[in-house]
Amino acid sequence: MRFDTTSPRRQRYLAPTRPNRRRAKPGEPVAIEPSELTAPPRLRPVVERQLAEAAQHYAEDRYAEALRILTRIERLAPASPPIEELLGLVRYRLGDFARAARHLATFVDLTGDLTHGAILMDCARAEGDAEAVEHWWRALREASPSKDAMVEGRIVWASHLADTDRLSTAVDVIRRALERERQTTSLRALRLRYQLATLLERQGRYAEARDAFRAIAQVDPSLYDVAERLAALA
């Protein structure tokens, strides 16, 4: 994954987030700001309308339809933050990790917004680029965009640690994050606990993994594949 067009390993300068941007949760596009569209004024209403349509397709998991619209309007409004952001999220959902990372990295360049830092990290993981994972994790910690974004970043970072034979450290990262969660039944806490259970299972600590999955099931038995994971550990 490239960080810019001149050096594949150059660390970016992260500009301050624009104060008028609504912060989103990771994986959720921010509100569309018409002033951020680079289309000529006469085309801007059309681009804005089609971008909203693409965002609706994305929200309803119709990623191919969203991509079809976005690739068309990208030519009309190049380097527009909302389009780059949504293109990155759509391509990520479609498993096109290299191009997803390029779009989201461009979005970061244009806005300084690292809400989707965890997704950039995960794209790098998928591409086997450990250096890029570490780059985006450092950038995310320096920016501290939101608690949700930081938790998602820790989840991906723990996965990276596990991928690189540092399972014990990965477990410690997630345990510390869980200790900071006051609402133990929030989705954020459940996602952390799910990651903890997965890591414990990878360590061969099956009884502890089962307890962690059971704690999730007591709150939301339909979350992800918790029921299947519990059955497999029975």
Protein Blocks (a to p, Z undefined) as FASTA:
>chain_A
ZZbfkbmkbccddddddfkbccddehiacdddfklpcbdfklmmmmmmmmmmmmmmmmno
paklmmmmmmmmmmmmghifklmmmmmmmmmmnopaklmmmmmmmmmmmnopaklmmmmm
mmmmmnopaklmmmmmmmmmmnombfklmmmmmmmmmmmmmmnopaklmmmmmmmmmmmp
mblmbmklmmmmmmmmmmmmmnopamlmmmmmmmmmmmmmmgcjlmmmmmmmZZ
